[in-house]
Amino acid sequence: MSEEISGNGLDVTLREFASGQKLFNRYRLIKTLGRGGMGIVWLARDEELERDVALKFLPDLIIRDRAVLGDLKRETRRSLELTHKNIVRIYDFVHDQTSGCISMEYVDGDTLSNLRADKPHKVFEADELKDWVSQLCDALDYAHNHARIVHRDLKPANLMVNQRGDLKVADFGIARSLSDSVSKLTMEHGKSGTLVYMSPQQLEGERGTHLDDIYSLGASLYELLTSKPPFYSGNVDRQIREKIPPSMTQRRKELEINGDSEPVDEIWENVVGVLATVVALSILAAGGWWFVQKMQKPSAERSTPAPAQLAPAPPATQPPAPTIAPPALGLAIVKTTPAGATITLDSRQQLSPATFNQLKPGRYPLRIELNGYETVEQQINISENQTTDLGMITLKAIKPPEPANTPAKPNVIANGTYTGMIRIKFDASGKYTPLTIVPADIHSGTMTQSSRRGDMVVKYTGVWDGNILRAVTNEVVSKPSGVQWEPEAFTLQFSDDGKSVDYECNADGKTYVANLAIQTSGSATSRLSSIYKGTITGGTPLTISFNADRKSGTMTQTAKSGDVVVKFTGVWDGPILRAVTNEVVSKPAKVKWDPESFTLSFSDDGRSGSYECSADGKNYTARLSSP
């Protein structure tokens, strides 16, 4: 059964599912969370990882086109890198021949759009939004400046609040990717996003930047505080390009909304600071006028600015002579990276990105200041009826002087092997997982976690924050069959000499740590023999045979019914090899074998050692010697 749902002027077929249905041999559907022009969202139980997830199902026409499906999969994979606490996590992209979906974090809550609609006057007051706006801006800063991902469909319906009161940004990169994928199939190109929240640049079909999200942020805040977006009726496209929206206080009066006695614009500035007035609403107000000026051609008839807001009338006591036309004015646009710099022009100050209007023709000194960056000073020319766009000005960071006693930067040994055991912080249960880190360079490498089912090997990459490498896993090299892998973020803190490193990872509400040490050819392992023999407590003969790497090999336990031979692999934790058995080489037909973990330790000369294994509530030991 299918249903035709209209979205962005086109029809896409969306398959119907039923509660209790199991999909992709993993997800058990629970209930529908919502539906729209680009997909149906279901609450489902991930039976493999035992957690609730939200599944956004893809239109059938995407599933049927392998090229478009591949493009969408690559785009969605970028969203896996977003690990901010205020951004809805993307877990997986799964599909078969008939259906496909994106698995993501389930947020038990409601959208700001619905929460606003439930308010008595259908609006929020400014102080109600301050914490959520702070979280939203933190999420956008992370996505734009760290992950380099733009949302391009930011709106109240994509801003969710969970049961703890935390804001979560949904559909980061997903809505745009879906819309673009459908556009490729229907030949409907250009705009991706929701019209009333689109920037003028987005309306023109320009490549998306972080400025589109900033504009949408302003439009969303405007709606949450006034009940309507800046432009919502009539020719919205043209209004966004050419008009300046009324102030929020004026819009609330027009809609007869009674709220705080102080004008909402003043309250908002006091509560949130310069965010709304400089970052969001200034772009709303200035963006439209800039596009008008850009499209207009200079002429004698346009020597006087038309919009009343942009050309204040002279005082009534000094009316201009009828025969003298007011001077033609110009406009300047200043953008910086990073944004937020103080721009001084014509004795006026704004924060970048900044738009200065009503400038008389002439030459002006420009000054750009930002803490931690070199000050920029230059002269710019303003022409009548012209827009002077300086383009993107990249600020140069000031390198702080290093104190004389500052220790040397961590020395990462490329292609060195760091080994240790992962444990849960503050947990004395004795559960360990062997971990190996092999840096390819100072920013990337491979990480191996060993278990009874085999080795999980993944690549990682990171950026340095002082002497800490903040890294994320981004590609699977190899993994045991049936083991699910998810990207994870972790930190590595190397010692000054590069011979040890501390690992830390937060996942599933727990903190996992490990102390790793570099393995060198001169270590005690070089003195080990290839074979050791002994007898396990209870009388079972034991043989340990090492491979050339001295951290893997075979273990043989001899019984009356025959020999059980299994392979093992491990990591050195100082003088102790912590190992796990992972594959049966041979065993008697009636003997049952279960994977087990054990430790091996050896004397300094490598001639003797000891074996220890805990299983079935018992402790088994053996003294070993080289034949």
Stockholm file with secondary structure:
# STOCKHOLM 1.0

chainA/1-627         MSEEISGNGLDVTLREFASGQKLFNRYRLIKTLGRGGMGIVWLARDEELERDVALKFLPDLIIRDRAVLGDLKRETRRSLELTHKNIVRIYDFVHDQTSGCISMEYVDGDTLSNLRADKPHKVFEADELKDWVSQLCDALDYAHNHARIVHRDLKPANLMVNQRGDLKVADFGIARSLSDSVSKLTMEHGKSGTLVYMSPQQLEGERGTHLDDIYSLGASLYELLTSKPPFYSGNVDRQIREKIPPSMTQRRKELEINGDSEPVDEIWENVVGVLATVVALSILAAGGWWFVQKMQKPSAERSTPAPAQLAPAPPATQPPAPTIAPPALGLAIVKTTPAGATITLDSRQQLSPATFNQLKPGRYPLRIELNGYETVEQQINISENQTTDLGMITLKAIKPPEPANTPAKPNVIANGTYTGMIRIKFDASGKYTPLTIVPADIHSGTMTQSSRRGDMVVKYTGVWDGNILRAVTNEVVSKPSGVQWEPEAFTLQFSDDGKSVDYECNADGKTYVANLAIQTSGSATSRLSSIYKGTITGGTPLTISFNADRKSGTMTQTAKSGDVVVKFTGVWDGPILRAVTNEVVSKPAKVKWDPESFTLSFSDDGRSGSYECSADGKNYTARLSSP
#=GR chainA/1-627 SS CEEEEEETTEEEEEECCCTTCEETTTEEEEEEEEEETTEEEEEEEETTTTEEEEEEECCHHHHTCHHHHHHHHHHHHHHTTCCCTTBCCEEEEEECSSCEEEEEECCCEEEHHHHHHTSTTSSCCHHHHHHHHHHHHHHHHHIIIIICCCCSCCCGGGEEEETTSCEEECCTTHHHHHHHHHHHHHTCCSCCSCGGGCCHHHHTTCCCCHHHHHHHHHHHHHHHHHSSCSCCSSSHHHHHHHCCCCCHHHHHHHTTCCCCSSCHHHHHHHHHTHIIIIIIHHHHHHHHHHHHHHHCCCCGGGSSCCCGGGSCCCCTTSCCCTTCCCCCCEEEEEEEESSCCEEEETTEEEESSEEEEEECSEEEEEEEECTTBCCEEEEEEECTTCEEEEEEEECCBCCCCCCTTCCCCCCCCTTCEEEEEEEETTCCSCCCEEEEEEESSSSEEEEEEEETTEEEEEEEEEEEETTEEEEEEEEEEECCTTCCCCCCEEEEEECTTSSEEEEEEEETTEEEEEEEEEECTTSGGGGCCSEEEEEETTTEEEEEEECTTSSEEEEEEEETTEEEEEEEEEEEETTEEEEEEEEEEECCTTCCCCCCEEEEEECTTSSEEEEEEEETTEEEEEEEECC
#=GC SS_cons         CEEEEEETTEEEEEECCCTTCEETTTEEEEEEEEEETTEEEEEEEETTTTEEEEEEECCHHHHTCHHHHHHHHHHHHHHTTCCCTTBCCEEEEEECSSCEEEEEECCCEEEHHHHHHTSTTSSCCHHHHHHHHHHHHHHHHHIIIIICCCCSCCCGGGEEEETTSCEEECCTTHHHHHHHHHHHHHTCCSCCSCGGGCCHHHHTTCCCCHHHHHHHHHHHHHHHHHSSCSCCSSSHHHHHHHCCCCCHHHHHHHTTCCCCSSCHHHHHHHHHTHIIIIIIHHHHHHHHHHHHHHHCCCCGGGSSCCCGGGSCCCCTTSCCCTTCCCCCCEEEEEEEESSCCEEEETTEEEESSEEEEEECSEEEEEEEECTTBCCEEEEEEECTTCEEEEEEEECCBCCCCCCTTCCCCCCCCTTCEEEEEEEETTCCSCCCEEEEEEESSSSEEEEEEEETTEEEEEEEEEEEETTEEEEEEEEEEECCTTCCCCCCEEEEEECTTSSEEEEEEEETTEEEEEEEEEECTTSGGGGCCSEEEEEETTTEEEEEEECTTSSEEEEEEEETTEEEEEEEEEEEETTEEEEEEEEEEECCTTCCCCCCEEEEEECTTSSEEEEEEEETTEEEEEEEECC
//
